[in-house]
Amino acid sequence: MRDMALIALFAFLGAAAAGLLGALVLRLLRDRSVVVALTVVAAVTVTAMLAGTLVVARAMFLSAHDLSVVTTVVAMAAVVSLATALLLGRWVVARSRDLALAARSFGDGGSFAAPDGASTAELAALGRELAATSAKLTASRERERALETSRRELVAWISHDLRTPLAGLRAMSEALEDGVVQDPERYFRQIRAEVERLNSMVGDLFELSRIHAGALALAPTRMSVYDLVGEALAGADPLAREHGVRLVGGRVEAVPVEVDGKEMTRVLANLLVNAIHRTPADGTVAVAAERRADSVVLSVTDGCGGIPAEDLPRVFDTGWRGTQARTPPAGAGLGLAIVRGIVEAHEGRAEVRNVTGGCRFEVTLPAAATG
């Protein structure tokens, strides 16, 4: 037992010396290729075995013949180990190079596709992460392009919508200044209406800029959906009467929500104004509110005749106003974009779908905690 302990001690000392030397070499070559690292590891393994064997052989006073036999066996093992390390290293390096070339493609604006063929578990995991990152970058680029297109359209529409009232204001002011107006009071009323229209557009732009900048400060309070809808209906009733549209709000449950009353009233007002403008005279705009699981769904259904399927994904985009026949005389296509921004700030979502004779806008909000 004592002899075995001595043999183990001598073998450990010899192998430890070789291992320390190998660790130093690996540290000096840490910036080199993985082929070099694998070769050093294989060499250290064989050298440690050889050093331990030689130390034990010296201590046991083996014959020269026995020592040469042991050395030859270890040398053959070293050749096989080094050859295996080189082959493995070259394969890993080749797979890493293929992965790097594939990753470079989506960095230049393309999409990532993992190279074919087998690879190590670590390289396969890295390939999957790069594929997921590539998908996220592609989606981000698409959103950026859509946003840029929306911004260009918004600038064009705003410029057009501002030019018309400004031209009218200029013409009316020049007519008043020249004293050629027979009914100045009518001109004053028209000027006031145009100024109110411009003020509304500027207010919408300011609200939208706050939403996009993440500066929309909410002051949520607990309130009933019934009261929220009632206030919105009362505000939209004069416009509905002017257009000959009936407002219906019979299906409204008294469900509690925690929302910013002012901002959520604006959401409902925008939806109602949008629905009234797009519903023909003698048509109906219905408002409903109900609880579904842990959420509250507010809906506004109009009689617009429906939205083309290709336009449904763009309804809440900034500047979207649909076809020319559906565009109201006032507004710059900001109302529904504001709706989505405010709803998402409340951790909800805004959706639209076609129904018989029109379309339904739904706002889903988290229900207030009970108790």
Buried (B, 14 or more C-beta within 10 A) or exposed (E): EEEEEEBEEBBBEBBEBBBEBBEEBBEEEEEEBEBBBBBBBBBBBBBBBBBBBBBBBEBEEBEEEEBEEBBEEBEEBBEEBBEEBBEBBBBBBEBBEBBEEBBEEBEEEEEBEBBEEEBEEEBBEBBEEBBEBBEEBBEEEEEEEBEEEBEEBBEEBBEEBBEEBEEBBEEBEEEBEEEEBEEEEEBEEEBEEBEEBBEBBEEBBEBBEBBBEEEBEBEBEEBBBBEBBBBBBEBBBEBBEEBEBEBEBEEBBEBBBBBBBEBBBBBBBBBBBBBBBBBEEEBBBBBBBBBEEEBBBBBBBBBBBBBEEEBBEBBBBBBBBBEEEBBBEBBBBBBBBBBBBBBBBBEBEBBBEBEEBBBBBBBBBBBBEEE
